[in-house]
Amino acid sequence: IQKQIGYKLKTLLKPTLGEAVKCLSPHFVKSTTILFSPGCSSFDEFANFEERGNFFKKRLRQYYDED
């Protein structure tokens, strides 16, 4: 995906979802909706989509609670 759109949009490549969320966390605003839309499965890091989604929500809550 990065190779296809990287020349049109700024992209960041992170090895884990946790690192990606951490990198983006300074941009999180409590009143803003954050859309999590994975482009493919991530069985290398999570057992299924529910585990991945729950991890994402948990990490967001951590960063929101730090405010």
N, C-alpha and C positions, 0 to 999 in steps of 0.2 A: 504494500500500500504506500509506504513512504517513497519508494522509487517512482510510483505512478503520480502522486500528488505533491511530492516534496518540492518541486520547482514552482508550484502554484501557491502553496501555503507553507507557512512555517510548521515544521514537524519536529517532534522529539521522539527518540527511540529509547525506551527504557526496558530492561530485562524482566522486570516483574511489575505486576499491577500495583503493589505497594509502593514501589519507587515512583511510578507514574503519578499516583495520587499525591505523594509527598511533594513532588516537583510542582504540581499544579495547586497545591493547598494555599499558597499566598493569594491566589486569585478567587478563592471561595468566598462567597458572601451569603450570610444566612438567609436572606430573603430571595435568593436566586435559585432557580431550578437548575440542577446539574443532571444532564442527560448522559447516561452510561450506555453506550451503544457499541458493543464489541463487534468487530468485523469477522471474527471467526472463533472457533472453540479454543479453549486453553487447558486442555487435559494435562499439559505438562506441569501446570501449577495448581489446578483445581479438579475435583472429581466430577463436577457437573456445573450447569449454569446457576443453580440455586446457591451452591457454595460460593461461587464467584460473586454473585450479586450480594449475598450476605456479607462477604468480606469487604466489598466496596462500600456498602452502607455503614458498616462498623468503622471503617477508616474515616469516612466523612464525618461521622459523629465525633470521633476523636479530635479532629481539627476544629470543628465547630465549638466543642467544649473548651478548647484552649483559649478562646476569645475572652 
